[in-house]
Amino acid sequence: MSGLQLLWFILIAVLFSGFFFLEGFDFGVGMAVQSLTHNENEKDQIVATIGPVWDGNEVWLITAGGALFASYPFWYATLFSGYYLILLMILAGLIVRGVSFEFRKNVPAKRKQFWNWTLSIGSLIVPFFFGVMFISMIEGMPIDADGNMSATFGDYINLFSVVGGVAMVLLSYLHGLNYIALKTTGPIRDRAKNYAKFLYGILYIGLVAFAVLMYFETDFFKMHFATTLILLVLMVVLTVIANVAVMKAAEITTFVASGATFVALVALIFTGMFPRVMISSISSKYDLLITNSSSSPYTLKIMSYTAIMFLPLVLAYIGWTYYVFRRRVKHAPVLETK
């Protein structure tokens, strides 16, 4: 295994980590539009918290897909062809979310509720199916010697993958609630904290179920016992930190800890698969490995130079965007009509 192959394996993990850290709270805010708010003013208030950043956050996913295509074409081919329907559902959710942001601003008030619902539903669909995809992937899929995947419904949708999908939804929702508490004023801020306090109790149960299923349904503990255990413990510790921070109204700490939980989860998945990129349930000799799935050394070298030149600019722009829109979105009270 070359240094460049390992570098791009890590960079793809970093890109997915950045996507879930940033887009995770977008999904959570989208779900909260219908589940947290009490009136249209509050819906507009929480949507305004992500209005300037949600589309930029999705660029991390596009970049991850592009990097995967360029650096690991065989991984890309097997993943995208084998998970065609799952990825189609993710794409549909992203499209529905995108158009919902625009339509809810411009349609008459009586039709706005429809687009509020589509925003919430689209925001739930995407993290759920990402969870299903990644968890079924680490369980192992029927991949043959040519890298073709011939999966059935049960390979995609099973107890562990559904638990993974629900866990992603819950993590996203909590991350969104923490972001709302960080970025708003008024009743919606206090309500977001109260919801989070309750849901962290449910998340503890989910983490235990997730760890138990991972032990029985994957080979992570067999292949990488120490790192798997450390990262699972880290996820629990981060959850405890976020939970305690919610109780103490330490909003920045809560938000960072809930986002870091996503990073730990992505690290768990990628370190558990290493040195594999796709796991075959037919035979381990059909696993796709880092060494036999990557592009040529020349391609990886050119990509590395390009990343070195442009990545600092992209990160600087993202940081500047969040700095410009750093202020809280104020509560607009509902005017009573006589």
Secondary structure by P-SEA (a helix, b strand, c coil): ccaaaaaaaaaaaaaaaaaaacaaaaaaaaaacccccccaaaaaaaaaaccccccccaaaaaaaaaaaaaccaaaaaaaaaaaaaaaaaaaaaaaaaaaaaaaaacccccaaaaaaaaaaaaaaaaaaaaaaaaaaaaacccccccccccccccccccaaaaaaaaaaaaaaaaaaaaaaaaccccaaaaaaaaaaaaaaaaaaaaaaaaaaaaacccccccccaaaaaaaaaaaaaaaaaaaaaaaacaaaaaaaaaaaaaaaaaaaaaaaaccccbbbccccccccccccccccaaaaaaaaaaaaacaaaaaaaaaaaaaaaccccccccccccc
